[in-house]
């Protein structure tokens, strides 16, 4: 019986629409913070090669694999503006789900 109980505990929870919007908004704000820091530090090219930026892009990809392909993930890692555009697109999709579906 213990094994059945432990498998129920490890069941993956599917996030709600609100939870996904909240997570995407957090990623967006952290991305904007990094960009603002890069502008004031005059180190934008260096900062976007940083592990903090790469981790943010990787988190975005891992949490949104249903929307983001591996090719888009790689492009996001190389281009901040593209990354932020993809975050905005994902936010739009979850805020206006009926309009985004065909």
MOPAC internal coordinates of N, CA, C and O (Angstrom, degrees):
PM7 1SCF
backbone

  N    0.0000 0     0.00 0     0.00 0    0    0    0
  C    1.4434 1     0.00 0     0.00 0    1    0    0
  C    1.5255 1   111.75 1     0.00 0    2    1    0
  O    1.2310 1   120.28 1   149.57 1    3    2    1
  N    1.3001 1   117.07 1   -30.43 1    3    2    1
  C    1.4579 1   121.03 1  -178.48 1    5    3    2
  C    1.5274 1   110.94 1   -61.81 1    6    5    3
  O    1.2310 1   120.19 1   142.23 1    7    6    5
  N    1.3263 1   117.24 1   -37.77 1    7    6    5
  C    1.4575 1   119.76 1  -178.89 1    9    7    6
  C    1.5218 1   111.56 1   -64.87 1   10    9    7
  O    1.2310 1   119.90 1   138.74 1   11   10    9
  N    1.3145 1   117.80 1   -41.26 1   11   10    9
  C    1.4583 1   120.43 1   178.08 1   13   11   10
  C    1.5239 1   110.62 1   -62.45 1   14   13   11
  O    1.2310 1   120.74 1   140.44 1   15   14   13
  N    1.3075 1   116.18 1   -39.56 1   15   14   13
  C    1.4595 1   120.16 1  -179.75 1   17   15   14
  C    1.5313 1   110.62 1   -65.10 1   18   17   15
  O    1.2310 1   120.06 1   139.38 1   19   18   17
  N    1.3261 1   117.50 1   -40.62 1   19   18   17
  C    1.4589 1   120.49 1  -179.00 1   21   19   18
  C    1.5304 1   111.76 1   -70.44 1   22   21   19
  O    1.2310 1   119.32 1   147.88 1   23   22   21
  N    1.3310 1   118.89 1   -32.12 1   23   22   21
  C    1.4582 1   119.74 1   177.75 1   25   23   22
  C    1.5196 1   111.42 1   -69.82 1   26   25   23
  O    1.2310 1   120.13 1   148.39 1   27   26   25
  N    1.3289 1   117.35 1   -31.61 1   27   26   25
  C    1.4565 1   119.99 1   175.57 1   29   27   26
  C    1.5213 1   110.53 1   -67.89 1   30   29   27
  O    1.2310 1   120.22 1   144.21 1   31   30   29
  N    1.3215 1   117.19 1   -35.79 1   31   30   29
  C    1.4618 1   121.56 1   179.57 1   33   31   30
  C    1.5210 1   111.81 1   -68.06 1   34   33   31
  O    1.2310 1   119.87 1   150.98 1   35   34   33
  N    1.3295 1   117.85 1   -29.02 1   35   34   33
  C    1.4617 1   121.81 1  -177.74 1   37   35   34
  C    1.5211 1   112.88 1   -92.23 1   38   37   35
  O    1.2310 1   120.34 1  -175.64 1   39   38   37
  N    1.3117 1   116.95 1     4.36 1   39   38   37
  C    1.4548 1   120.68 1   178.92 1   41   39   38
  C    1.5266 1   110.65 1   -61.91 1   42   41   39
  O    1.2310 1   120.50 1   -46.75 1   43   42   41
  N    1.3273 1   116.65 1   133.25 1   43   42   41
  C    1.4571 1   121.85 1  -177.70 1   45   43   42
  C    1.5244 1   109.70 1   -77.14 1   46   45   43
  O    1.2310 1   121.37 1   -50.79 1   47   46   45
  N    1.3270 1   114.99 1   129.21 1   47   46   45
  C    1.4633 1   121.32 1   179.57 1   49   47   46
  C    1.5244 1   108.41 1   -88.98 1   50   49   47
  O    1.2310 1   120.68 1   -51.76 1   51   50   49
  N    1.3053 1   116.30 1   128.24 1   51   50   49
  C    1.4581 1   121.21 1   176.97 1   53   51   50
  C    1.5265 1   107.75 1   -85.19 1   54   53   51
  O    1.2310 1   120.75 1   -56.59 1   55   54   53
  N    1.3479 1   116.18 1   123.41 1   55   54   53
  C    1.4725 1   117.96 1  -177.83 1   57   55   54
  C    1.5269 1   112.02 1   -67.66 1   58   57   55
  O    1.2310 1   121.09 1   -32.22 1   59   58   57
  N    1.3051 1   115.51 1   147.78 1   59   58   57
  C    1.4603 1   121.21 1   176.57 1   61   59   58
  C    1.5241 1   109.30 1   -75.81 1   62   61   59
  O    1.2310 1   120.83 1   -10.77 1   63   62   61
  N    1.3141 1   116.01 1   169.23 1   63   62   61
  C    1.4635 1   121.09 1   177.46 1   65   63   62
  C    1.5247 1   110.18 1   -58.46 1   66   65   63
  O    1.2310 1   120.54 1   136.94 1   67   66   65
  N    1.3194 1   116.57 1   -43.06 1   67   66   65
  C    1.4659 1   120.72 1  -179.58 1   69   67   66
  C    1.5226 1   111.79 1   -63.88 1   70   69   67
  O    1.2310 1   120.42 1   139.86 1   71   70   69
  N    1.3278 1   116.81 1   -40.14 1   71   70   69
  C    1.4625 1   120.61 1   178.41 1   73   71   70
  C    1.5239 1   111.04 1   -65.59 1   74   73   71
  O    1.2310 1   120.66 1   141.90 1   75   74   73
  N    1.3275 1   116.34 1   -38.10 1   75   74   73
  C    1.4783 1   119.21 1   178.63 1   77   75   74
  C    1.5157 1   110.90 1   -68.42 1   78   77   75
  O    1.2310 1   120.13 1   139.47 1   79   78   77
  N    1.3259 1   117.36 1   -40.53 1   79   78   77
  C    1.4688 1   120.46 1   177.48 1   81   79   78
  C    1.5267 1   109.32 1   -61.84 1   82   81   79
  O    1.2310 1   120.45 1   135.90 1   83   82   81
  N    1.3210 1   116.74 1   -44.10 1   83   82   81
  C    1.4638 1   120.92 1   179.85 1   85   83   82
  C    1.5326 1   110.94 1   -61.60 1   86   85   83
  O    1.2310 1   120.26 1   136.25 1   87   86   85
  N    1.3205 1   117.11 1   -43.75 1   87   86   85
  C    1.4680 1   120.82 1   179.26 1   89   87   86
  C    1.5297 1   111.09 1   -65.05 1   90   89   87
  O    1.2310 1   120.40 1   139.04 1   91   90   89
  N    1.3312 1   116.85 1   -40.96 1   91   90   89
  C    1.4653 1   120.66 1   178.69 1   93   91   90
  C    1.5253 1   111.38 1   -66.49 1   94   93   91
  O    1.2310 1   120.35 1   140.88 1   95   94   93
  N    1.3273 1   116.93 1   -39.12 1   95   94   93
  C    1.4648 1   119.59 1   177.27 1   97   95   94
  C    1.5240 1   110.91 1   -64.43 1   98   97   95
  O    1.2310 1   120.37 1   143.24 1   99   98   97
  N    1.3205 1   116.90 1   -36.76 1   99   98   97
  C    1.4606 1   120.89 1   176.84 1  101   99   98
  C    1.5314 1   110.45 1   -63.54 1  102  101   99
  O    1.2310 1   120.24 1   134.99 1  103  102  101
  N    1.3182 1   117.15 1   -45.01 1  103  102  101
  C    1.4667 1   121.27 1   177.83 1  105  103  102
  C    1.5203 1   110.18 1   -61.57 1  106  105  103
  O    1.2310 1   120.52 1   137.15 1  107  106  105
  N    1.3287 1   116.61 1   -42.85 1  107  106  105
  C    1.4604 1   120.70 1   179.27 1  109  107  106
  C    1.5270 1   111.01 1   -60.30 1  110  109  107
  O    1.2310 1   120.41 1   131.97 1  111  110  109
  N    1.3302 1   116.82 1   -48.03 1  111  110  109
  C    1.4627 1   120.32 1  -179.17 1  113  111  110
  C    1.5243 1   111.92 1   -63.85 1  114  113  111
  O    1.2310 1   120.54 1   140.41 1  115  114  113
  N    1.3272 1   116.57 1   -39.59 1  115  114  113
  C    1.4667 1   119.22 1   177.81 1  117  115  114
  C    1.5228 1   110.82 1   -66.28 1  118  117  115
  O    1.2310 1   120.33 1   142.77 1  119  118  117
  N    1.3354 1   116.97 1   -37.23 1  119  118  117
  C    1.4651 1   120.68 1   176.31 1  121  119  118
  C    1.5149 1   111.71 1   -64.98 1  122  121  119
  O    1.2310 1   120.53 1   137.99 1  123  122  121
  N    1.3236 1   116.59 1   -42.01 1  123  122  121
  C    1.4683 1   120.28 1   177.52 1  125  123  122
  C    1.5225 1   111.09 1   -65.32 1  126  125  123
  O    1.2310 1   120.52 1   141.54 1  127  126  125
  N    1.3226 1   116.62 1   -38.46 1  127  126  125
  C    1.4566 1   120.47 1   177.39 1  129  127  126
  C    1.5301 1   110.27 1   -61.51 1  130  129  127
  O    1.2310 1   120.19 1   133.92 1  131  130  129
  N    1.3309 1   117.24 1   -46.08 1  131  130  129
  C    1.4646 1   120.76 1   178.63 1  133  131  130
  C    1.5224 1   110.63 1   -60.21 1  134  133  131
  O    1.2310 1   120.83 1   138.12 1  135  134  133
  N    1.3191 1   116.02 1   -41.88 1  135  134  133
  C    1.4684 1   119.95 1  -179.83 1  137  135  134
  C    1.5234 1   110.46 1   -64.69 1  138  137  135
  O    1.2310 1   120.13 1   135.68 1  139  138  137
  N    1.3135 1   117.36 1   -44.32 1  139  138  137
  C    1.4573 1   120.69 1   178.26 1  141  139  138
  C    1.5081 1   111.77 1   -62.51 1  142  141  139
  O    1.2310 1   120.40 1   140.15 1  143  142  141
  N    1.3063 1   116.84 1   -39.85 1  143  142  141
  C    1.4607 1   120.77 1   177.90 1  145  143  142
  C    1.5270 1   110.28 1   -65.36 1  146  145  143
  O    1.2310 1   120.37 1   140.19 1  147  146  145
  N    1.3144 1   116.89 1   -39.81 1  147  146  145
  C    1.4655 1   120.82 1  -179.34 1  149  147  146
  C    1.5187 1   111.16 1   -65.00 1  150  149  147
  O    1.2310 1   120.40 1   140.40 1  151  150  149
  N    1.3301 1   116.84 1   -39.60 1  151  150  149
  C    1.4638 1   120.18 1  -179.50 1  153  151  150
  C    1.5329 1   109.96 1   -66.60 1  154  153  151
  O    1.2310 1   120.47 1   134.93 1  155  154  153
  N    1.3268 1   116.70 1   -45.07 1  155  154  153
  C    1.4630 1   119.00 1  -178.35 1  157  155  154
  C    1.5234 1   111.31 1   -71.34 1  158  157  155
  O    1.2310 1   120.17 1   150.15 1  159  158  157
  N    1.3148 1   117.27 1   -29.85 1  159  158  157
  C    1.4591 1   120.23 1  -179.85 1  161  159  158
  C    1.5244 1   111.19 1   -86.62 1  162  161  159
  O    1.2310 1   120.30 1   173.96 1  163  162  161
  N    1.3369 1   117.03 1    -6.04 1  163  162  161
  C    1.4598 1   122.45 1  -178.41 1  165  163  162
  C    1.5287 1   110.84 1    55.01 1  166  165  163
  O    1.2310 1   121.14 1  -138.66 1  167  166  165
  N    1.3246 1   115.42 1    41.34 1  167  166  165
  C    1.4570 1   120.23 1  -176.47 1  169  167  166
  C    1.5217 1   111.75 1  -137.49 1  170  169  167
  O    1.2310 1   119.87 1  -145.79 1  171  170  169
  N    1.3186 1   117.86 1    34.21 1  171  170  169
  C    1.4622 1   120.96 1  -174.79 1  173  171  170
  C    1.5236 1   113.59 1   -54.67 1  174  173  171
  O    1.2310 1   118.73 1   131.58 1  175  174  173
  N    1.3354 1   120.03 1   -48.42 1  175  174  173
  C    1.4687 1   117.92 1  -178.43 1  177  175  174
  C    1.5234 1   112.85 1   -61.26 1  178  177  175
  O    1.2310 1   120.43 1   144.50 1  179  178  177
  N    1.3102 1   116.78 1   -35.50 1  179  178  177
  C    1.4656 1   120.52 1  -179.58 1  181  179  178
  C    1.5221 1   110.32 1   -73.07 1  182  181  179
  O    1.2310 1   120.19 1   136.02 1  183  182  181
  N    1.3202 1   117.24 1   -43.98 1  183  182  181
  C    1.4566 1   121.07 1  -175.66 1  185  183  182
  C    1.5250 1   111.97 1   -62.02 1  186  185  183
  O    1.2310 1   120.16 1   140.03 1  187  186  185
  N    1.3126 1   117.29 1   -39.97 1  187  186  185
  C    1.4598 1   119.05 1  -176.35 1  189  187  186
  C    1.5173 1   112.50 1   -76.49 1  190  189  187
  O    1.2310 1   120.36 1   173.19 1  191  190  189
  N    1.3143 1   116.93 1    -6.81 1  191  190  189
  C    1.4593 1   121.12 1   169.06 1  193  191  190
  C    1.5247 1   110.68 1   -93.58 1  194  193  191
  O    1.2310 1   120.67 1  -179.69 1  195  194  193
  N    1.3241 1   116.33 1     0.31 1  195  194  193
  C    1.4568 1   120.83 1  -175.86 1  197  195  194
  C    1.5223 1   111.81 1   -73.07 1  198  197  195
  O    1.2310 1   121.76 1   -19.79 1  199  198  197
  N    1.3209 1   114.23 1   160.21 1  199  198  197
  C    1.4623 1   119.13 1   179.17 1  201  199  198
  C    1.5257 1   111.12 1   -66.87 1  202  201  199
  O    1.2310 1   119.95 1   148.76 1  203  202  201
  N    1.3309 1   117.69 1   -31.24 1  203  202  201
  C    1.4667 1   120.40 1  -179.98 1  205  203  202
  C    1.5314 1   110.97 1   -63.37 1  206  205  203
  O    1.2310 1   120.39 1   135.43 1  207  206  205
  N    1.3198 1   116.87 1   -44.57 1  207  206  205
  C    1.4676 1   120.91 1   177.81 1  209  207  206
  C    1.5245 1   110.62 1   -65.44 1  210  209  207
  O    1.2310 1   120.36 1   135.34 1  211  210  209
  N    1.3304 1   116.93 1   -44.66 1  211  210  209
  C    1.4660 1   120.81 1  -179.58 1  213  211  210
  C    1.5325 1   110.49 1   -61.76 1  214  213  211
  O    1.2310 1   120.29 1   140.71 1  215  214  213
  N    1.3220 1   117.06 1   -39.29 1  215  214  213
  C    1.4690 1   120.54 1   178.74 1  217  215  214
  C    1.5186 1   111.21 1   -65.84 1  218  217  215
  O    1.2310 1   120.58 1   142.36 1  219  218  217
  N    1.3273 1   116.49 1   -37.64 1  219  218  217
  C    1.4613 1   120.62 1   178.52 1  221  219  218
  C    1.5292 1   110.44 1   -64.10 1  222  221  219
  O    1.2310 1   120.53 1   135.55 1  223  222  221
  N    1.3286 1   116.60 1   -44.45 1  223  222  221
  C    1.4696 1   121.10 1   177.97 1  225  223  222
  C    1.5276 1   110.12 1   -64.06 1  226  225  223
  O    1.2310 1   120.55 1   137.39 1  227  226  225
  N    1.3189 1   116.55 1   -42.61 1  227  226  225
  C    1.4674 1   120.20 1   179.50 1  229  227  226
  C    1.5295 1   111.41 1   -63.74 1  230  229  227
  O    1.2310 1   120.25 1   140.27 1  231  230  229
  N    1.3322 1   117.12 1   -39.73 1  231  230  229
  C    1.4691 1   120.75 1   177.06 1  233  231  230
  C    1.5214 1   110.14 1   -62.25 1  234  233  231
  O    1.2310 1   120.64 1   135.16 1  235  234  233
  N    1.3260 1   116.38 1   -44.84 1  235  234  233
  C    1.4608 1   121.23 1   178.41 1  237  235  234
  C    1.5284 1   110.32 1   -57.32 1  238  237  235
  O    1.2310 1   120.54 1   134.81 1  239  238  237
  N    1.3129 1   116.58 1   -45.19 1  239  238  237
  C    1.4698 1   121.08 1   179.79 1  241  239  238
  C    1.5286 1   111.21 1   -64.49 1  242  241  239
  O    1.2310 1   120.24 1   131.26 1  243  242  241
  N    1.3259 1   117.15 1   -48.74 1  243  242  241
  C    1.4671 1   120.69 1  -177.03 1  245  243  242
  C    1.5285 1   112.26 1   -61.72 1  246  245  243
  O    1.2310 1   120.34 1   142.76 1  247  246  245
  N    1.3180 1   116.96 1   -37.24 1  247  246  245
  C    1.4604 1   120.71 1  -178.13 1  249  247  246
  C    1.5237 1   113.19 1   -82.50 1  250  249  247
  O    1.2310 1   120.27 1   169.11 1  251  250  249
  N    1.3325 1   117.08 1   -10.89 1  251  250  249
  C    1.4661 1   120.43 1  -174.64 1  253  251  250
  C    1.5252 1   112.37 1  -134.78 1  254  253  251
  O    1.2310 1   120.47 1  -141.71 1  255  254  253
  N    1.3177 1   116.70 1    38.29 1  255  254  253
  C    1.4628 1   120.54 1  -179.35 1  257  255  254
  C    1.5169 1   112.65 1   -62.28 1  258  257  255
  O    1.2310 1   120.44 1   159.53 1  259  258  257
  N    1.3205 1   116.77 1   -20.47 1  259  258  257
  C    1.4658 1   119.68 1   177.70 1  261  259  258
  C    1.5266 1   111.46 1   -75.12 1  262  261  259
  O    1.2310 1   120.15 1   165.73 1  263  262  261
  N    1.3320 1   117.32 1   -14.27 1  263  262  261
  C    1.4632 1   121.74 1  -179.27 1  265  263  262
  C    1.5301 1   113.19 1  -115.01 1  266  265  263
  O    1.2310 1   120.58 1   150.91 1  267  266  265
  N    1.3273 1   116.49 1   -29.09 1  267  266  265
  C    1.4586 1   121.92 1  -171.04 1  269  267  266
  C    1.5269 1   110.12 1  -111.69 1  270  269  267
  O    1.2310 1   120.98 1   -54.37 1  271  270  269
  N    1.3237 1   115.72 1   125.63 1  271  270  269
  C    1.4681 1   120.82 1   178.34 1  273  271  270
  C    1.5295 1   109.40 1   -86.09 1  274  273  271
  O    1.2310 1   120.18 1   -16.11 1  275  274  273
  N    1.3335 1   117.27 1   163.89 1  275  274  273
  C    1.4669 1   119.71 1   176.28 1  277  275  274
  C    1.5411 1   112.82 1   -58.95 1  278  277  275
  O    1.2310 1   120.07 1   145.89 1  279  278  277
  N    1.3105 1   117.47 1   -34.11 1  279  278  277
  C    1.4696 1   120.65 1   178.98 1  281  279  278
  C    1.5293 1   110.43 1   -66.38 1  282  281  279
  O    1.2310 1   120.43 1   136.52 1  283  282  281
  N    1.3203 1   116.79 1   -43.48 1  283  282  281
  C    1.4671 1   120.80 1   177.54 1  285  283  282
  C    1.5265 1   109.71 1   -65.03 1  286  285  283
  O    1.2310 1   120.33 1   141.63 1  287  286  285
  N    1.3199 1   116.98 1   -38.37 1  287  286  285
  C    1.4625 1   121.10 1   177.61 1  289  287  286
  C    1.5256 1   110.42 1   -58.20 1  290  289  287
  O    1.2310 1   120.23 1   132.19 1  291  290  289
  N    1.3198 1   117.16 1   -47.81 1  291  290  289
  C    1.4659 1   120.34 1   179.19 1  293  291  290
  C    1.5236 1   111.38 1   -62.36 1  294  293  291
  O    1.2310 1   120.36 1   139.13 1  295  294  293
  N    1.3278 1   116.91 1   -40.87 1  295  294  293
  C    1.4662 1   120.75 1   178.78 1  297  295  294
  C    1.5261 1   110.68 1   -64.03 1  298  297  295
  O    1.2310 1   120.17 1   141.50 1  299  298  297
  N    1.3226 1   117.28 1   -38.50 1  299  298  297
  C    1.4664 1   121.06 1   177.91 1  301  299  298
  C    1.5245 1   111.23 1   -63.68 1  302  301  299
  O    1.2310 1   120.56 1   143.98 1  303  302  301
  N    1.3202 1   116.53 1   -36.02 1  303  302  301
  C    1.4645 1   120.38 1   179.72 1  305  303  302
  C    1.5276 1   111.52 1   -66.65 1  306  305  303
  O    1.2310 1   120.76 1   155.94 1  307  306  305
  N    1.3201 1   116.15 1   -24.06 1  307  306  305
  C    1.4668 1   120.46 1  -175.93 1  309  307  306
  C    1.5227 1   113.59 1  -100.87 1  310  309  307
  O    1.2310 1   119.81 1   166.98 1  311  310  309
  N    1.3388 1   117.97 1   -13.02 1  311  310  309
  C    1.4625 1   119.39 1  -173.44 1  313  311  310
  C    1.5326 1   109.98 1  -143.60 1  314  313  311
  O    1.2310 1   121.10 1   -68.56 1  315  314  313
  N    1.3161 1   115.50 1   111.44 1  315  314  313
  C    1.4675 1   121.16 1  -177.82 1  317  315  314
  C    1.5211 1   112.17 1   -60.80 1  318  317  315
  O    1.2310 1   120.14 1   133.46 1  319  318  317
  N    1.3293 1   117.34 1   -46.54 1  319  318  317
  C    1.4702 1   120.43 1  -177.37 1  321  319  318
  C    1.5277 1   110.73 1   -62.12 1  322  321  319
  O    1.2310 1   120.34 1   139.98 1  323  322  321
  N    1.3151 1   116.96 1   -40.02 1  323  322  321
  C    1.4594 1   120.82 1   177.72 1  325  323  322
  C    1.5290 1   110.22 1   -64.53 1  326  325  323
  O    1.2310 1   120.67 1   137.29 1  327  326  325
  N    1.3331 1   116.33 1   -42.71 1  327  326  325
  C    1.4580 1   120.88 1   178.05 1  329  327  326
  C    1.5177 1   111.05 1   -58.19 1  330  329  327
  O    1.2310 1   120.29 1   130.96 1  331  330  329
  N    1.3226 1   117.05 1   -49.04 1  331  330  329
  C    1.4593 1   120.33 1  -178.85 1  333  331  330
  C    1.5301 1   111.20 1   -65.04 1  334  333  331
  O    1.2310 1   120.17 1   146.31 1  335  334  333
  N    1.3230 1   117.28 1   -33.69 1  335  334  333
  C    1.4645 1   120.50 1   176.08 1  337  335  334
  C    1.5242 1   110.53 1   -64.68 1  338  337  335
  O    1.2310 1   119.85 1   139.50 1  339  338  337
  N    1.3173 1   117.89 1   -40.50 1  339  338  337
  C    1.4643 1   121.63 1   179.28 1  341  339  338
  C    1.5383 1   110.56 1   -67.58 1  342  341  339
  O    1.2310 1   120.37 1   142.79 1  343  342  341
  N    1.3237 1   116.91 1   -37.21 1  343  342  341
  C    1.4688 1   120.27 1   176.79 1  345  343  342
  C    1.5296 1   109.46 1   -63.54 1  346  345  343
  O    1.2310 1   120.61 1   134.35 1  347  346  345
  N    1.3349 1   116.44 1   -45.65 1  347  346  345
  C    1.4717 1   120.61 1   178.06 1  349  347  346
  C    1.5282 1   110.98 1   -61.18 1  350  349  347
  O    1.2310 1   120.37 1   138.67 1  351  350  349
  N    1.3225 1   116.91 1   -41.33 1  351  350  349
  C    1.4632 1   120.64 1   179.90 1  353  351  350
  C    1.5314 1   110.60 1   -63.44 1  354  353  351
  O    1.2310 1   120.40 1   138.17 1  355  354  353
  N    1.3158 1   116.84 1   -41.83 1  355  354  353
  C    1.4694 1   120.34 1   178.26 1  357  355  354
  C    1.5278 1   110.51 1   -65.45 1  358  357  355
  O    1.2310 1   120.38 1   137.90 1  359  358  357
  N    1.3273 1   116.88 1   -42.10 1  359  358  357
  C    1.4631 1   120.21 1   176.75 1  361  359  358
  C    1.5184 1   111.05 1   -59.61 1  362  361  359
  O    1.2310 1   120.37 1   134.87 1  363  362  361
  N    1.3085 1   116.90 1   -45.13 1  363  362  361
  C    1.4634 1   121.18 1   179.90 1  365  363  362
  C    1.5270 1   110.39 1   -59.81 1  366  365  363
  O    1.2310 1   120.93 1   137.87 1  367  366  365
  N    1.3118 1   115.82 1   -42.13 1  367  366  365
  C    1.4661 1   120.07 1  -179.07 1  369  367  366
  C    1.5263 1   111.60 1   -60.86 1  370  369  367
  O    1.2310 1   120.08 1   141.12 1  371  370  369
  N    1.3138 1   117.45 1   -38.88 1  371  370  369
  C    1.4641 1   119.71 1  -178.45 1  373  371  370
  C    1.5200 1   112.95 1   -84.51 1  374  373  371
  O    1.2310 1   120.06 1   155.66 1  375  374  373
  N    1.3031 1   117.49 1   -24.34 1  375  374  373
  C    1.4608 1   119.63 1   176.42 1  377  375  374
  C    1.5183 1   111.52 1   -78.54 1  378  377  375
  O    1.2310 1   120.07 1   146.03 1  379  378  377
  N    1.3131 1   117.47 1   -33.97 1  379  378  377
  C    1.4607 1   123.21 1  -178.80 1  381  379  378
  C    1.5334 1   109.09 1  -125.79 1  382  381  379
  O    1.2310 1   119.35 1  -115.92 1  383  382  381
  N    1.3238 1   118.85 1    64.08 1  383  382  381
  C    1.4604 1   120.92 1  -173.68 1  385  383  382
  C    1.5296 1   114.15 1   -63.81 1  386  385  383
  O    1.2310 1   119.98 1   146.38 1  387  386  385
  N    1.3169 1   117.64 1   -33.62 1  387  386  385
  C    1.4638 1   119.62 1  -177.46 1  389  387  386
  C    1.5264 1   111.24 1   -69.64 1  390  389  387
  O    1.2310 1   120.19 1   146.10 1  391  390  389
  N    1.3143 1   117.24 1   -33.90 1  391  390  389
  C    1.4573 1   120.73 1  -179.21 1  393  391  390
  C    1.5189 1   111.28 1   -78.55 1  394  393  391
  O    1.2310 1   119.55 1   152.56 1  395  394  393
  N    1.3437 1   118.46 1   -27.44 1  395  394  393
  C    1.4515 1   122.10 1  -176.49 1  397  395  394
  C    1.5169 1   113.56 1   -80.62 1  398  397  395
  O    1.2310 1   120.20 1   162.36 1  399  398  397
  N    1.3256 1   117.23 1   -17.64 1  399  398  397
  C    1.4716 1   120.37 1  -177.78 1  401  399  398
  C    1.5189 1   109.29 1   -95.43 1  402  401  399
  O    1.2310 1   122.12 1   -38.75 1  403  402  401
  N    1.3138 1   113.55 1   141.25 1  403  402  401
  C    1.4771 1   118.94 1   179.00 1  405  403  402
  C    1.5008 1   111.47 1  -102.10 1  406  405  403
  O    1.2310 1   120.10 1   180.00 1  407  406  405

